[in-house]
């Protein structure tokens, strides 16, 4: 059990059949009236963030969210298959659980499968990936000083903005959280 008076950033708890994570909290002791805890909580299943106040004595059940490393194997229509590296068990996961940043993941990459009580609700790709540029316009010598960018298609089919000096066949490092070019690999 976790008590609202003991909230810390990152704590997960179960409330109304949903799992929430504390993003921000503040203990408020007004001059008049009872103390309360003002929080900003995130529903880990849906990703929605809400602000809510609790009495410091409110009790909630602890929620253990499991994150497990699994290898992405292949996709078959709307199902994406991941392999547990310990038991070599293959698990199909629906496309609705993947998220927008999964377009940077190629086969055989390691991802974190996030689940609660055995129900997978999210797939977290690695923070940084190295991908090859398969299509882009040619850059011109001397165009590097302005900091301008051009679109480039990667081997996974994703399109991002890259500096003008990046050519077809260049391997680049990408931050999957923002979808931005970081550096040549």
Number of C-alpha atoms within 10 A of each C-alpha: 10 17 16 22 18 13 21 15 13 13 16 24 24 18 14 7 6 12 21 26 22 19 18 15 20 14 18 13 11 9 7 6 7 10 16 19 20 18 21 17 24 20 18 19 17 13 12 10 15 12 13 11 15 16 15 18 14 12 17 15 13 16 19 14 18 14 16 15 19 23 19 22 17 15 15 8 8 10 14 18 17 26 20 16 13 8 7 11 10 16 14 15 19 15 14 12 18 17 12 11 18 19 16 23 21 18 13 13 14 21 21 18 22 20 18 16 9 9 11 17 17 22 23 20 24 18 13 17 17 18 22 19 23 16 16 19 13 12 15 9 8 9 13 13 7 9 9 11 16 15 14 22 19 23 16 16 14 16 17 16 15 22 19 23 15 20 18 15 14 14 19 18 16 21 17 20 15 9 18 14 16 14 14 13 12
